[in-house]
Amino acid sequence: MKFSVLTAGFVLLTASAQAETTWQMHINFPAGNFDTQNAMKFAEAVKTQTNGEVVIEVMPGGSLGLKGPEVLGAVRDGIVPIAHYHLDTAVGEEPFFGIQGVPYLTRNFADAAKLEAMAAPTYEMIAERNNQKILYSVFWPGVQLYTRNPVVDVADLDALKIRTGNKPSTDFFADMGAAPTLMPWADALVALASGGLDGIATSATSGVDGKFWEFMGAVNTISYVNPTAVVAVNLDAFNALSPENQQIITELAAKMQPEFRAVSESEDSVRLEELAAAGMVVSAPSEAFSTALEEAAKKQWDAFASTGGPEAAKVMDAYLAERDR
C-alpha cells in the first residue's frame, strides 16, 4: 500500500512537471525599454492566470542571438516559440509588413490605429501563413530626425549622412537631397560615436537609450512613421497548449494591448522631455517643411502600392480615405 501511494505521488508530480510549458521570448531591446517592460508584464500575467502552467521567459537585448530580419522565420520554424519584433524588419519575406514603415503615411498614434484597422486582417493572414499568431501589437513612438545642427527645411538636409532603418526611409531621405545609409542599430551607435554620421532617424526612446546628446545637438519631431511592434507565437507551440490556456493567453493579450499602447504614447512625450533636458534643441517641423516632406514621401507610397503585394494598394487607399476624411 505504501508503495502504491508513493507511486501515485510520483505520477502526479511527473504530470505536473510535464504540464508546465516554458517559452523563451526573443526581444531586441534592453530590459529597461518600455516595450520590454510591457512584455515582462504580459509574461507575468500569463504565468499567474495559467497557474504557472505557461511560463514566458523574456530574453532582452537580443540575447538569443537573432537579428531583426531573422525573427519572422525563427518563430515560423520554431527556433524560438515566441518573439517581439517590428513588422518592417520582415519585409524581405513579407513585403506587406512594410506598410507601417512607409514614410509620412502615419504621423501620430491615431493615424497608426487607423492604419492597423485596415491592415490587421492581412497581418493575421500573413502570420498564419508563417505558422504564427500575433498576440498583441504596439505602435512605437514616431521616428524623429536627430542631427548635429537644427534642420528646419529641406535645404538643411543637403548631403547629410543620415542613418535609416529601412529602404523606404532611405529612399525618402535620398529624394530630399540627403545621403542616407541603411544600417543596423548596433552599427549606427558605433558610427555616431566615431563621427561617421551627421544624423540618425529613430524614436525618442532610442535617442535616450543611445544618449544621443553626446553626439547630436538637435532633434526635429517629424514623426514620419510610427513603427508597429508585435509579439507573435509559433502556432505549433500555441496549439500544443490546452484550449483553456490558449483562451487565457488570447484574452490577456487583447485586454493588455490598450495598456501597452498607452505606455508607448506616454513614452514619446517623456523621452522628448529628457532629450531637451539633456541639452538637445527639440523642434517641430514648420507647416512648409511638413508639406515638403509629405510630397516627397508620396513617391514611396506609390512604390509600396506596386511592391507590397496584392492587398497593398487596396489597404492603403482605404486607410488614406479614412485618415483624410
C-alpha positions in Angstrom: 0.0 0.0 0.0 2.8 2.3 0.9 4.4 1.7 -2.5 1.2 2.5 -4.3 0.8 5.8 -2.5 4.4 6.8 -3.3 4.0 5.7 -6.9 0.8 7.7 -7.2 2.5 10.7 -5.8 5.4 10.4 -8.3 2.9 10.1 -11.2 1.2 13.3 -10.0 4.5 15.2 -9.7 5.6 14.0 -13.1 2.3 15.0 -14.7 2.5 18.4 -13.1 6.1 18.9 -14.4 5.0 17.9 -17.8 2.1 20.3 -17.7 4.4 23.3 -17.3 5.4 24.9 -20.7 8.3 27.3 -20.8 8.8 29.7 -23.7 11.8 31.9 -24.2 10.8 35.2 -25.8 13.2 37.0 -28.1 13.2 40.8 -27.8 15.9 43.0 -29.3 15.6 45.8 -26.8 17.2 46.2 -23.3 15.5 45.2 -20.1 14.7 48.9 -19.3 13.0 49.6 -22.6 9.3 50.3 -22.3 8.2 47.6 -24.6 10.4 45.0 -22.9 8.7 46.0 -19.7 5.4 45.5 -21.5 6.4 42.0 -22.5 7.5 41.2 -18.9 4.1 42.4 -17.6 2.4 40.2 -20.2 4.6 37.2 -19.2 3.8 37.7 -15.5 0.1 37.8 -16.2 0.3 34.7 -18.3 2.1 32.8 -15.6 -0.4 34.0 -13.0 -3.6 33.3 -15.0 -2.4 29.9 -16.1 -1.4 28.9 -12.6 2.2 28.5 -13.7 1.3 26.1 -16.5 2.7 28.5 -19.1 5.9 30.4 -18.3 7.3 33.0 -20.7 10.9 34.0 -20.1 11.6 37.3 -21.7 15.1 37.4 -23.1 16.0 41.1 -23.6 18.9 42.7 -25.5 18.8 40.2 -28.4 20.4 37.6 -26.1 19.0 34.7 -28.1 21.3 35.8 -31.0 18.6 36.7 -33.5 18.8 39.8 -35.8 15.7 41.7 -36.8 15.3 40.2 -40.3 15.7 36.7 -38.9 12.9 36.8 -36.3 9.9 36.1 -38.5 11.5 32.9 -39.8 12.7 31.9 -36.4 9.2 32.0 -35.0 7.8 30.3 -38.1 10.3 27.4 -37.9 10.1 27.0 -34.1 13.6 28.2 -33.4 12.0 30.4 -30.8 8.4 29.8 -29.7 7.6 33.5 -29.2 9.2 36.8 -30.1 8.8 40.5 -30.1 9.7 42.2 -33.5 8.9 45.2 -35.6 6.9 44.3 -38.7 9.1 46.3 -41.1 12.1 44.1 -40.2 10.3 41.3 -42.0 9.7 43.0 -45.4 12.3 40.8 -47.1 10.0 37.8 -46.7 6.6 39.6 -46.4 6.6 42.9 -48.3 3.1 43.9 -47.0 4.5 44.2 -43.4 6.3 47.3 -44.7 3.1 49.3 -44.9 3.5 50.7 -41.4 7.0 51.8 -42.3 6.1 53.9 -45.4 7.2 57.5 -44.8 4.6 60.1 -43.8 1.7 57.6 -44.2 1.1 57.9 -40.4 2.1 60.9 -38.4 0.8 60.0 -34.9 -0.7 57.3 -32.8 -4.2 58.0 -34.0 -3.1 57.5 -37.6 -1.3 54.3 -36.7 -4.5 52.9 -35.2 -6.5 53.7 -38.3 -3.9 52.0 -40.5 -3.9 48.9 -38.4 -7.7 48.7 -38.5 -7.4 48.4 -42.3 -4.3 46.3 -42.3 -5.0 43.8 -39.5 -6.8 41.2 -41.5 -3.8 41.0 -43.9 -1.4 40.9 -41.0 -3.2 38.0 -39.5 -3.3 36.1 -42.8 0.4 36.6 -43.3 1.1 35.5 -39.7 -0.9 32.3 -40.2 1.0 31.7 -43.5 4.2 31.9 -41.5 3.0 29.4 -38.8 2.4 32.0 -36.1 -0.2 34.1 -34.3 0.1 37.7 -33.5 -0.9 38.1 -29.8 -0.7 41.9 -29.5 0.8 44.9 -31.2 2.2 48.2 -30.0 2.6 51.4 -32.0 6.1 52.8 -31.3 6.8 56.5 -30.8 7.3 58.3 -34.0 10.6 58.3 -35.8 12.3 61.6 -35.4 15.3 63.2 -37.1 18.5 63.7 -35.0 21.2 66.0 -36.4 24.3 67.9 -35.2 22.6 71.2 -36.0 18.9 72.1 -36.3 17.1 71.1 -39.5 14.3 73.5 -40.4 13.8 73.0 -44.1 14.7 70.7 -47.0 17.8 72.6 -47.8 19.3 71.8 -44.4 19.2 68.1 -45.4 21.6 68.5 -48.3 24.3 65.8 -48.3 23.7 64.9 -44.6 24.8 61.3 -43.8 21.7 60.0 -42.0 21.2 56.5 -40.7 17.9 55.0 -41.6 16.2 51.7 -40.6 14.5 50.6 -43.8 14.6 51.0 -47.5 11.6 53.3 -47.9 13.2 55.7 -45.3 16.5 55.5 -47.2 14.8 56.4 -50.5 12.7 59.1 -48.8 15.7 61.0 -47.5 17.7 60.5 -50.7 14.9 62.1 -52.6 15.3 65.2 -50.4 19.0 65.5 -51.1 20.4 63.8 -48.0 23.0 61.0 -48.1 21.2 58.3 -46.1 22.6 54.9 -45.3 20.7 51.8 -44.2 22.4 50.2 -41.2 21.5 48.1 -38.1 21.0 49.8 -34.8 24.2 48.5 -33.2 26.3 49.7 -36.2 24.6 53.1 -36.1 25.7 53.6 -32.5 29.3 52.9 -33.4 29.1 55.3 -36.4 27.7 58.0 -34.3 30.4 57.7 -31.7 33.1 57.7 -34.4 31.7 60.7 -36.2 30.7 58.7 -39.3 27.1 60.0 -39.3 25.7 63.5 -39.5 22.3 62.3 -38.3 20.0 59.4 -37.4 16.3 58.7 -37.8 14.8 56.9 -34.9 12.4 57.3 -31.9 12.8 59.4 -28.8 13.1 56.2 -26.8 16.1 55.1 -28.8 17.5 58.6 -28.6 17.5 58.4 -24.8 18.8 54.8 -24.8 21.7 55.8 -27.1 22.4 59.1 -25.2 22.3 61.0 -28.4 23.1 64.3 -26.8 26.7 63.1 -26.6 26.8 63.1 -30.4 23.9 65.2 -31.7 22.7 68.7 -30.9 19.1 68.8 -32.3 16.0 66.7 -32.9 13.2 67.6 -35.2 10.0 65.8 -34.3 9.0 65.0 -37.9 7.4 61.7 -36.7 7.4 60.4 -40.3 6.5 56.9 -39.3 5.1 55.1 -36.2 6.6 51.5 -36.4 4.4 48.6 -35.3 5.9 46.0 -33.0 4.2 42.7 -32.4 4.5 39.8 -30.1 3.9 36.6 -32.1 3.8 33.0 -31.0 4.6 29.9 -33.1 1.3 28.1 -33.9 2.6 24.7 -33.2 3.7 25.8 -29.7 0.4 27.6 -29.2 -1.7 24.7 -30.4 0.2 22.4 -28.0 -1.3 24.2 -25.1 -4.6 23.2 -23.5 -7.7 25.0 -25.0 -8.1 26.7 -21.7 -4.6 28.2 -21.7 -4.9 29.2 -25.3 -8.0 31.2 -24.4 -6.4 32.7 -21.3 -3.4 33.9 -23.4 -5.5 35.3 -26.2 -7.8 37.2 -23.9 -4.9 38.5 -21.8 -3.2 39.9 -24.9 -6.4 41.6 -26.1 -7.0 43.0 -22.6 -3.5 44.3 -22.1 -2.9 45.7 -25.6 -4.6 49.1 -25.0 -2.5 49.5 -21.8 0.7 48.7 -23.7 -0.2 51.2 -26.4 -0.9 53.9 -23.8 2.6 53.3 -22.3 4.1 53.8 -25.7 2.3 57.1 -26.3 3.3 58.4 -22.9 6.9 57.2 -23.6 7.1 59.5 -26.6 6.5 62.8 -24.7 8.5 61.7 -21.6 11.6 60.9 -23.7 11.4 64.1 -25.7 11.4 66.0 -22.5 14.5 64.0 -21.4 16.3 64.9 -24.6 15.5 68.6 -24.1 16.7 68.4 -20.5 19.9 66.9 -21.7 20.6 69.9 -23.8 19.2 69.0 -27.2 17.2 71.5 -29.3 13.8 69.9 -29.8 11.7 71.4 -32.5 8.6 70.5 -34.6 8.6 70.9 -38.4 7.1 74.0 -39.8 4.0 73.7 -41.9 6.0 74.3 -45.1 8.7 71.7 -44.1 6.0 69.2 -43.2 4.2 69.7 -46.6 7.5 69.2 -48.4 8.2 66.0 -46.5 4.8 64.6 -47.3 5.1 65.5 -51.0 8.5 63.7 -51.1 7.0 60.7 -49.3 4.3 60.1 -51.9 6.8 58.5 -54.2 7.3 55.9 -51.5 3.5 55.5 -51.2 3.4 54.6 -54.9 6.3 52.3 -54.6 4.7 50.4 -51.8 1.4 50.1 -53.6 3.1 48.4 -56.5 5.5 46.2 -54.5 3.7 45.4 -51.2 1.7 42.5 -52.5 -1.9 42.1 -53.8 -3.5 43.8 -50.8 -1.2 46.8 -50.7 -3.0 49.3 -52.9 -6.4 48.4 -51.6 -5.5 48.7 -47.9 -3.5 52.0 -48.5 -6.4 53.6 -50.4 -8.9 52.6 -47.7 -6.6 54.0 -45.0 -6.0 57.3 -46.8 -9.7 57.8 -47.3 -10.3 57.2 -43.6 -7.3 59.3 -42.5 -8.2 62.3 -44.7 -11.9 62.2 -44.0 
